[in-house]
Amino acid sequence: MGGRPLPDWYTLSAEEVRRELGTGLLGLSPGEAEERLQRYGKNVLREEARETRLQVFLRQFKSVLIVILVIAAAISFLVGEAVDAAAILIIVVLNAILGFSQEWQAGEAIEALKKMLVQRAVVVRGGEQQEIDASGLVPGDLVILEMGERVPADLSIVEATSLEVDEAPLTGESSPVEKAPDSLPAGTALAEQSNMAFAGTTVVNGRGRGVVVATGMNTEFGMIAGLSQRVEEETTPLSRQMDRLGRDLGLIAVGIAVFVVAVGLLQQRGFLEMFLIGVSLAVAVIPEGLPAVVTLTLALGIKNMMRRNCLIRHLPASETLGAVSVICTDKTGTLTRNEMAVVRVKTPDAEVAVTGTGYAPDGEFIREGSPIDPLADPGLARFLRTVLLCNHATLSLEEGGWRIFGTPTEGAFVVAAAKAGLSREDAPEAAREFSFNSTRKRMTIIYPEEGGYVAYVKGAPEVLLARSSRLFRGDSVVPLTDDIREALLAEIGDYASGGLRVLGAAYRPLPDGLEWTEETVETDLIFLGFAGIVDPPRPEAAEAIRLCRSAGIDVIMITGDNPLTAYAIARDLGLSSVGALTGTDLEALADDELENRLRTTKVLSRVTAEHKLRVIDILARDREVIAMTGDGVNDAPALKKASIGIAMGIKGTDVAKESSDMVLVDDNFASIVAGVEEGRREYDNIARFTRYLLSSNVGEMVAIVGGLLLGLPLILIPIQILWINLVTDGLTAIALGLEPAERDVMQRRPRDPGESILTRNAYLIVLILGVWLGFLTIYVFLGLYEADLDRARTMAFSGLIIFELYNVLNFRSFRFPLHRSGLFSNPTLFFAILGSLALQALVVYVPVLQTFLGTAPLTLGDWGLLALLGLPVLLAGEVYKIIVLRSRGAGEGPAAS
């Protein structure tokens, strides 16, 4: 091979592959194999460096808001406010521990890929068959393949007997691929390279031999692993919004602090006093409890998601799911059951429909709307017996349900026969077999029967029709005329265009003394009919797609299957698409052209891992939030690249699961819709308590700055501000995070991922309410500070908390008044309000806490006055909601909430 460009192996014949790689009939010599092992390296995947526990923990501090809090703690410590600094740091560290505990399991993709490579392989070296560690395979090795084994490297097939390989984990192809050592034209798609067997796929039928053409990272499997390593994970919309909010708050805090210090110095106040006031303001501006409340809300949301069969692997992913605007979903095993089933049988006499789902042998044969006894119909009974005898699959009942051993297509015939009450238990032992391959497109098994031998044949119906001279009609054999043949071919075309895989059956009693060869046996056949086979849609998938449509979520089917089948499944599920695009079509389209096609074409077939990444990149240009579902190795890079990767929990490979953000525990597409609803609820609640906390912070800031401009003493000291932000506001904010979803949460379009968590309306509401709270606090302080500063400060401190507890009820919804949203629909919030009042009472009356927070006892009349002053805050909010309902209706989006 000596540095020359590698050929496209599938374009070479078996002899050319052997010659190119120096593989003789006896395989490589042990010495040559050892020399090549040194040259090419082991047949293993290159490992990507894992993050350590410390690295994952430190990554929790990357948020801009967290950095600002750490700086605030450092400044507090430097100016002697050690208690304030300790309180802030405790919150920061607890937040980091919560995030770390959720994320440590991430980054396992490459380890899972390594597990997928087989550990042992059977090779021929020096003419001797031997079993070796698969990591020792080298290009040129001659590998023996048997049914049930996983392919250990990329192989060029040089011998095959009924060899079929399940490539679904690599290509997404739902049906096993027949393998044969024929050269193929250049440009043949990966899923159609029938003379190749790829690492990580599984032999499901027959046996064969192949020459190793690629090992380790050079295999198709390895290149996908490399692609996964190069893909950078997308930051979530919420992470970007919180970072933007953190930067804004940091700038505001610094700006206000500098302004206030400058004003104070102009008022001839001391520099140290003004510096402490500046620190108090910075503390007031920044909602210290926000990161922890967000993290706790997401963690609680993860538990809710799990109850709905959505296992979240990365903390922000639960909220991201609520922002999804496009779901790119695989077909096989996600929208379909991945269980082939015979749904229609056409004999020369009539057509019947076959009912039943899965591999359970339960179902009926329906003709013209009425059930029939299939064994009472001679033509149908003979067809079913033929496809059962010309078959290697077996059906068995195991714990967990019925299971097929063999190819899904052959399994479909076994199940159909079992529905008619047929089995192979009493069948004689086969006398001879002519195996199926992609060239012959047929399979024949000869059995001894009374009066001689009978050949039973199944395969492509057009091939069988060409080899048939008669057909079975009624209870007798009649000539097959050209007119009948043309009519049958037209019906076969109708089946195929409907997305069905079509296989025919025929038989022939063999004359005595006939020499059994392919040509002598498989001629002058008696045609029995053909069957339409389909991988049926999951029963709940159509409803899930309809719900996605009502929620404004676009669904795109991306599959490795053929376009006719994919398009037919999409049609059955109600997924509207203008035709289907293949991987070849994608390559021929420029990015702008593909972007336009994706607006109307929702079925993509015969696609590779690179195609999926390109589609995600193009969708992202329109600022779409993209969910990618998948279960195979080939899905891993796209799962990692998408805004949220969703892997199948039951049928998904370890690679897909470890590359994903979320795992569907029940493999149910409908669970995604439930997850979207939960994610939307989470985001609405995060928006609610973020705006609530900021309105409280505005109130604190107005109280401090207003007092300073009026020449008053410091109304709130830093430790009181921290108490409000971390304890009383924190409790009610967490309770807001448990607010139930609004009734129309799944009838509105996904939010704009570029939109700030603080919309223009939200800014206005936060500002108005915050200024109101601040003025009320100054009013309370003004009437008392000259007589008793400690009591005045305690009234202002306690008053601000009571005003905020009224205000939290406003933020439950700005679209529905309390009587519409349900006064007690969130009982946790009312317990939080009572708890906050109880904690404030302790601070006011317990001596040690009075010293710690600078408070003095209040009278019952003081509490009553504060309660009356705060009541209009709630009443104003209720009036606003009623006005909104009357003027705009209840259909406004989340920005108003």
N, C-alpha and C positions, 0 to 999 in steps of 0.2 A: 504493500500500500504506500510505503515510502514517501509521504508528504503530498501525494497527489490528492486532488479533491475527491471526496467520497462520492460514489455513484448513488443514484436513487435506487435502492436495493430492489424495490418492487418492480422496477422496469427490466430486471435481469431474469433470465431463466435459471433453473436450479443449477445447471452445469456452469453457467457463467458466474454465479455466486461462489460455487466451490472453487472455481479457477481464480477468481479475484482474491479470495481469502486463503488460498492454499490448503483447502480442506479436501483430503482424499477420502476414499470409501472407508478407510479405517480410522477416520478422524485425525486430529492432531497427534503428534508424538508427545509424550510427557515432557521432553526437553523443550520442544517448541512452545508448548503451553506455558511452561515456566518462564521462558524468555518473553512471551507476550504479556504475561502478568506483570512483569517488571516494566514493560513498555507502556501498557495501557492503564495499569493500576487495577485495584479491586473493583468488583461489581457491587459497589455500594453507593449510596447517595451522600454527597458532601453535606456535612452538618453545618447549619447556621448557628452562630454563637448565641447561646441563650442568655437572657437577662438574669442577673442574680437577684436574690430576694431584696438586697439592699438597693439595687437599681430600680426595681419595681416600686419600692417604698418611697425613694427619693423622687420618682416621677410624679407622685401625688402632689408635690409642691410646685409643679410647673404652672399652675393656674395663676393668672395675673392678680386675682383677688387675694389668693393665699400669700403671694409675695408682698403685697401691700400690708396685709395683717402682720407678717413677720417684721416688716420695717417699723410698723406702728408699735409692736411689742418692744423692739430694740430701743426706739426713742423713749418710750415710757420708762424703760429700765434706766436709761442714761440720766433722765431727769428725776430719778428717785421714786418713781411710781412702780415699785416692784410687784405689788399686788395686781395692778392692771396688766403689767407685762405677763405675769404668770397666768392670769385668766385667759388672755388672748392666745398664749402659746398652748395651753391645755386644749382649747377648741381646735386649733390648727392640727395638733398631733392626733386628736381623736378622729378628726376628719380624714387624715392620712391613713390611719389604721383601718377605717371603714373601707376606703377605696382600695387599699392593698389587699384586704381579705377577699374582695370580689375579683381582683384581676390576676392573682397569682397563677391561676390555672391557664391563663392565656399563653400563646406562643408555643404550642405543642405540635404544630403542623409538621415540621420536618421529622420529629421522632415518630409520628404516626406514619409518615411516608416510608420511613425505614422499615417499620414493622410489616408493611405490605409486601416487601420483597421476600420471596421464598427463601427458606434456609438451606434447602438441599436441592440438588439437580442430578439427573442421570445423564451422563455423557459417554460418548465413545472415544477413547483415546488409545492409539496404538492397536486398534482392532478389538479392544476389550471394553465391555460395558461396565461402568463403575459409577457409584454415587459419591458426589463430592459436595462440599460447602458451596452454595451458589455464589458466594463472594469471590470464588476462585475461577469463575467462568471468564473466558477471554474471546475476543473476536476470532471466528474460525472454528470454535468448538462445535461439535456435532451433538445436539441435545435430543433426547428421546422424550416425547410427550405422551402422556396417558390421561384418560378421562379422570376428572376430579383434581388434577394437579394445576397449580398456578404457574404460569409461564415465568421463567427466571430471568430472562433478558429479551431484548428484541431479536427475533429470529426470522430468517428467510426460510419458508417451508420448502423442503426438498422431497419429502414423502408424506402422503396423507391417505388415511383410510377412514372415511366417514368423520373426518376431523371437523369439529365445530367448537368455536371459542366464544365465550361470553365477554364482550368488550364494553358492556354498559358503564363500568366505572371509569373507563378511559374516554370513550367517544359519545356515550349517551344512547347508543343504539340499543333498542329494547330487545331485539331478537338476536340469538347467537349467529355468528358469521361462519359460513362454511369456508374451509381453508383448502387450497390446492396449489401445487407448485407451478402455476402458470405465470408467465411474465405479463405485466400490465402496462398500458400506455402511460406516458409521462403526464403528470397533472391529476392522477387518480387521487381522490380524497382519502384521507386517513381511514375513515369508516368503511371505505370500499376496497381497501388493500387486502384482498382475500388470499394473497400469497405470503402474508406476513403475520406473525404472532408477536404481540407486544408484552413487555414486562408488566406484571401486575394483573393481567387478565387471566381467565380461568378456562381450562379445557372442560367442556361439558359433554362431549361425545367423541367417540372414535379414538384414534391414535395417530401419531405421525412423528416425523423427525424434522429438525430445523437447524440451520447453521447460524450461530451467533453473529450478528452484524453490529450490535451496539451494546455496551454495558454501562452500568452506573449512571452518571449524570448525562451521558450521551444518548440514553434511551428516550423514547417519547415520554415515559413516566418521569425520568430524571429532568428533562427539559421543562416539564410542568412544575416540578419541584423548584428548579432554578427560577422560573417565572414567579412563583409564589414568594421566593426570597426577595426578588427585586421589587415586588409590588409594595408601595407604601400605603399603610392604612390611612383612610380618610378620617379627619377630625369630625366629630359629630356637630350638627347645627347648634345644639345646646352648649357644647364646649366653646364654640366660637362666640356665641352670644354672651356667655358669662365672662369670657376674656375681654370682650369689647366693653361690657358693663364695668368690669374691674378697672380697665384703663380710664374710662370716663370718670368713675368715682375717684380714682387716684388723682387725676388732674383737678377735679372739683375740690377735693380735700386740700391739696396743696395751695390752690388758688385762694380759697376762702381763708385758710390759715394765714397766708401771707398778708391778705387784705386786712384781716382783723388785727394782726400784730402791728401793721402800719398805722391803722386807726388808733389803736391803744397808745402807741408811742406819741402820736400827735396829741393825744389827750393827756400826755405827760405821765402815763402809768409806767411802772417799773418794767424793765425788759424781762426779768424772770417771771413776773406775774403774767405778762402777755404771752410768753413762750408756753406757759402751762395752759393758758386759755386756748392757744393755737393747737396744742396737743389734744385738748378736750374737744375742739371742733373737728379735728381730723378723726378722732374716735367716733364722734357723733355722725359724721358723714358716712363712714364705712359701716355697713351692716355686718358686724362680726359674726353673727350667727348664720348668715346666708349660706356659706359653703357647707356647713354641717347640716343645715336643714335640707338643702338640695340633695346631699348625699344620702341622708336618712330617708327622704321621700323616694328616691330612686331605689334604695334597698328594700323599702316596704313594697314598692311597685313590683320589684322582681318576685317577691313572694306571691303577689296577686297574679302575675304572669304565669308562674309555675302552676297555680291552680287551674289555669286555662291552657295547660299543656305547652307553654312557651318557656323554655329554659334559657334564661339570659346569662351570657358568659362575660359580658363587659358592662359595667355599671350604666354608662350613658345610653346604651343601646335600647333600653326599654322606652325611654323618651323619644329616641330617634325613630323608632317604629311608628310612633304617632304622626311623624312628619312625612312618612313615605308617600310619594306621589306616583312612583312607578314600581311595579313588582315584575322582575324578570324571572320567570319560573320555568324550571325544567318540566318536561312532560312525563317521562317514564317514572312511575312510582310516586309522583307528586300530584299531578292531575289525573293520572291513571293508576290502576291497581298493580301494574307490572305482573299481571297474571293473564297470559293469553287464553282466549276462550273462543270456541266455535259458536257463532251467533246465527249463521245461515248455512243451509245445505241445499244445493240444487242438484237434483237427479234428472234424468231425461223425462221423468213423469211429472214432477212437480217440485215446488220449493217449500221448505219448512224453515221456521224460525226456531232457535234453540234458546231457552231461557235459563236462568241461573247465573250466579256470579262466583268468581273465584274458582278454586280447584275442588270445591265440595261437589260430589256427584249428585246434586239435587237440581232438578229442572225438568221442563216439559218440551215436547216437540209440538209446535203449533203450525197447523195448516189452515189457511183461510179463516183464521180467528178462533179455531177450535183445537183442543189438544187431541193428539192421535197416539196410537201405540206404534212406535217406530218399528218394532219387530214384525208387525202385521203388514208392513209395506215392504215387499220383497226387494225393491231397488234400494230403499233407504237402509234396510237391514244389511244388505250385502255391502253397501258403501261403508257403513260403520264397522263391520267385521273386517273389511280390507284395511282401513286406516289403523285399526287396532293391531292386526297381525303384522303389518309392515311398519313396525314401531319398536323402539328400544326403551321408551320411557315407562316408568312405573308410578303408581299412585298409592300412597299409604296415609293412614290416619295416625298422627303423632300428637303428643301433648302440644296444644296450641293450635291444632287444626290440621286440615288436609295439606299434604305436601307432594310435590312432583320431583322425582329423581330423573333427570334427563333434560332435554331441551324444552323450553316452554311451548314451542309449536307442537312437538310430538305429545307433550303433556296435555295440550288442548284436545287432541284427538282421543287420548285415553279417557279423559273426563267425559267427553261427549258420548263415547261408547258405554261408559259406566252409567250415564244417565238413562241409557236404553237397557241397562241390565246385562251388558256384555263385559267379559273379562278374558284374560289369556290363560286362566287356570287350567282349562282342559285342552289347550292348543297343543298340537304335536311339536316336536323339536324341529327347528328350521334345518333345511337341508343345504341351503346355499344363499348367499347374499351378494348383491351388487350394490355397493354403497353410494350414497348421495355425494355429489360434489358440485361446485359452481359451474362446471362445464356440462356435466350430464343433466343436472337439474332434476334428477329423479332417483328413486331408491327402489330396489326390488328384493323381496325375500321369498324364497321358494319353500313350500311346505308339502309334506306327503299327505295325501287325502285318499279317500276311497276312490278307486279307479285310476290312481296315478298321482302326479304332482301338479300343484297349482302355483303359479307365480302371482304374488300380490304386489302391486306397484302404486307408489304415490309420488307426487312431485308437481312441478309447474304444469298447470292444466293444458296450456297451449302445446307443451312438449308431448304430453300424453295423447292429446287429440291427434297430433301429427303421426303418432305411432299406432293409432287405433284404426281398425277397419270396421268395428261393430260397436254397438252399445246395448246396454241392458235396459229394456223398457217393458213395463208391465211385469210379466213373469217369464220373459223370454229374451233371447238375443236377436237383435235385428241389425240390418246393415246401417253403417254410418255414412249418410250421403253428404255431399259437399254443402248443400243448403243447411242441413242440420249442424254441420261443423261450423259454418259461418255464423249461424244464430247463437250457438254456444259460445264462440269467441267474443261476440258482441256482449253477451251477458257477463262473461269473465271481465271484460273491460269495464262494465258498469260497476261490478264489485270492487275492482281495483281503484276506480276513480272515487268511490265512496270511502276510501281509506282502509279497506279490508285487505288483509293478506290472503291470497287465494291459492289453495292447493287442491289438486285433483286426485282421483283414485281410479285405478283400472285393474283388471285381472286377466289371467289367461290360463286355461288348462293346458298343460304341456303335452305334446304328442310323445308317445313312447319312442325311445331311441334318439330323441333330439339331443344334440350336443349343447350343453349349457354354456352359452357365452352371452355377453351383453346384447349383441346384435341379434342372436337367434331367439333369445328369450323375450326381449323387450320389443317385440313387433307383433302385428296382427292382434293388438290388445282389444279387450272389451271395455269400453269406457263406462264408468259408473256415475260420474258427476264430479262436483267440486264443492268446496266449503269456503265460507268467508270467516276469517279468524281476526279477532281484534283484541288489543289490550284495552279493556273497557275503562271508561272514565270512572273516577271515584264518585260515588253517588252524591256526596256533599260538595263536590268541586263547583258544579254549576251555580249553586246558591251562593257559594263564597265569591265567585266572580261577579255575580249580580250585586252583592253587597259592596264589593270593591268599586263597582261602577257608581253606586249611589253615594259612596264616600269620596268620589272624585279621583279614584286611584286607577291609573292605567295598568293593564296587565299585558305583558308580552311573553309569549311562549318561545323559549329558546331550547332547542333539542337537537340531538345528533341523529334523530330518526329521519325517515324519508319524508319529503314535503307533502305527498298525498295523504299519508297517514296523519301527519301532524295537523294539516289543515282540516281534515275530517273531524278529528278530535276537538279542535278549536270550535268548529261549527256546532258540534253536539253540545258543547259546554256553554254556548252562547257568547263566545269570544269573537267579536266582529273583527274581520281582517280582510283587506283587499289582497287576496292571494297570499302566497308564501315566498319568502326569500331564502335561498340556499347560501351556504358558505361561499360558493363560487360567485354568486350574485354580489355578496358583500364585498369581495375582493375587487370586483369590477366597478364598484360605485365609489366616487369620491366622498369625502366626509360630508360635504354639504348636501349631496344627493341622497346619501344614506339617512341623514338627519330628516330630510323631507319625507322619505319613504316610511320611516318609522312612525310618522304621524298617523298613517293609515294602515300600514302592514304590521300585524301583531303576531305573525308566525314566522320564526326563523328556524330553518332546519339544516342538517348536515354542517353544523358549526363546530369550530375548534375552540380551544381555550383562548387563543389569541383573538378570535372573532368576538368572544364574549367580552373580553377586556375592551376591545374597540367600541362595542355597542355601549358599554357603561360610560366610557370617556365621552362619547358623542351625546348621550343623554344628559351627562353632567354639564355639558355646555349650556343647556337650557336651565341650569340651576335646579334640576330635578333631584329629589332625594330618592335614591335607588335601593330597593331591596332585591337581592339575588338569592333565589332558592336553588338548592342542588343537593345531590347525594354522592356524586362520584369524584374520583381523583381529578378529572378534567375540570370540575367546577371550582377547585380550591383557589386559583388565582383570582377569579371573578368574585368569589365570596369574600376574599380579603380586601379587594379593591372597592366593592360596593359600599354605599353608606351604611348598610346593614346586611351582613351575610347570614342567610338562614339555611341551616342544614337539616336533613331528615334524621330523626332520632333512631328509627327502627332500621331502615334500609340504607342509611347514610354510611359512608366509609369513615374511618377515624380521621382521615385526611380532611374530609369536608367538615366534620364536626370541629376539629381543632383550628380550622381556618375561619370559622364562622363567629358571628357575634351572638347568634341565637340558635337553639336547636328545638325543632318541633318534636316534642316527646312522642306524639301519636301519629306523626307523618301526615297529619290532616291539614290540607290547605286551608280549611275553614278556620283552623286555630290561628292562622295569620290575621284574619279579620278580627278575631277576638283580641289578639295582641295589639292591633292597630287602635282599637277602641280604648284599651287600657293605656296605651302610649299617649293618645290624645288627652285622656283624663289627667295623666301625669303632667303633661306640659301645661295644660290649663291651670292646674294647681300650683305648679312652679311659678307661672306668671302671676297667679293670685298672691302667693305669699311674698314674692319678690317685690311686687308693687306695694303690698301692705307694709313690709319692712322699710322700704324706701320712704313711704309717706311718714312713718314714725321717725326716721332719721331726719327728714326735712323738718318735722316739728321740733326735734332736739336742736337742730342747727338754727332755726328761726328764734327759738327761745334764748340761745346763747348769744347770737349776733345781735338780736334785738335788745337784749339786756345791756350788752356792751355799748351799743349806740345811744341808749338812754342813760348811760352812766351808772348802771346798777352793778352790784356785786355779781360774781359768777353764780348764775341761777342753778346750774347742775354741775356737780363736780365729776371728774372722769369716772370714778368707780360707780357712781349712780347711773351714768350713761351705759357703762358696760353691763350693769345689772339689767337695765331695760332691754338692751340689745340681745343679750345672751340668754337671759332667764325668762322674763315675762313675755317678751316678743317671740322668743324662741319656741316656747310652749304652744302659743296660739298659731304660730307659723307652721309648726309640725302638724297641728290638727287641721289646718287649712289644706295641707298636703293629702289629707284623707277624704277630702270632699268628693262625693259621688259624681259620676259623669252627668253632664247636662243631657236632657232628653233628646236633643238633636245632634249629639256629638258625631254620629255617623251619617248625617245628611248634609254635611258641609264639606267644602273642598279642603284639601290639605293646606296648611299654612305656608306662607312664603318662607323658605329657609333663610333668606337674606334679611328678613324683617327682624328688627330689634325686639327683644322681649319687652321693651318699653316703647309702645307705639305713640303717635302724637297724642291721641286721646288719653292714653295711659299716663303720659307725662303731665298732661293738664290736670287729670284727676289727682295724681300723686301730689302735684304742687299745691292745688287748691286745698286739699284735705290737710296736707302737712303744714301749710301756713296757718290754717285755722287752728290746728292743735298747738302750734307754737304761740300764737297770740293768746289763746286761752291760758297757756302755762304762764306767760308773762303777766297776764291780768291777775291770776291767783297770787303770784309772787309780789306784785306791786303793792297790794293792800296790806302786807304783813311784814315785809323785810326790815322796815325801820324799827319796829317794835321787837321782833324776835327773828333774827336771820335763820337760825336752825329750823324753827317751825315753818318759816316762809319757804325755805328750801325743801322741807319735807312735803309741804302742801303742793309745791310745784312738781316735785318728784312723783308723788302718789297721784296727783291730778293727771299728769301726762300719761301714766299707766292706765288710769280709768278711761281717759279719753280714747286711748288706743284700743282698749277692749271693746268700747262701742264701735270703733272704726273697723275692727276685724270683721264684724258682721256685714259691713258694707262690701267687703272684698270677697265674700262668698260668691257673689255674682253682681255684675253691673248691668245685667239684662233682665233678671227676674227678681221681684221683691220677695221678701222672706216668706210670705204666705204662698207664693208660687213655687219657690225652690224647696220649700219644706222646712219649717222652723226647726224640727228636730231630726232632719235627715242625716245630719252629721253630729251625733251625740258626743263624739270625742271633743269637738270644739267647745261645747258648753262645759265639759269637765275641765278643759284647759283654762277657760275663763275663770271658773271657780278656783282652780289651783293657783292661778296667777294672783288672784285677790288674796288667797290664804297666805301665799308667800310674802306678799307685800305687807300684810298685817304682821307677820313675824318680824320683818325688817323694821317696822315702825315701833313695835312694842318689846321685843327681846333685847335686853341691854347690850349683850355682846355684839349683836348685829347692828344696833344703833351706833355703836362706836365704829364698827367696820365701815358702815355706809353713810355715816354723818347724819342720822335722822333723829327726830324728836317725836314724842307721842302726839297723836291727834285725837280730837273729840269725835263723838258720834255725829255732832252737827257738822264738823269739818267734812266727814265722809259724805253726808247727805248733800252738802253744797257742791262737792265735786261731782256727785252723781247727777245732780240737776244741770250743772254746767255742761256736762258731756252729752246729755240726751239729744240735743239738737243735731249733733254730728250724725247720729243714726237716723234721725227723722229726715234730715236733708238727703241722705243717701237713698232712703225709701221713696221720697218724692221724685228724685232724679230717675229712678228705675221705672216708676209709673209713667213718667213723661216719655221715656225711651220706648216703652211698650206701646204707648198710644200713637206716637209719631212715626216709629220705624217698624213696628211689629216685633215678633220674637225671633226673627230669622237672622239677626246680625251675627257676624262671625266672632271668633275668639278674641279679636282685638278689643272688643267691648267688654269683655268679662273681667 
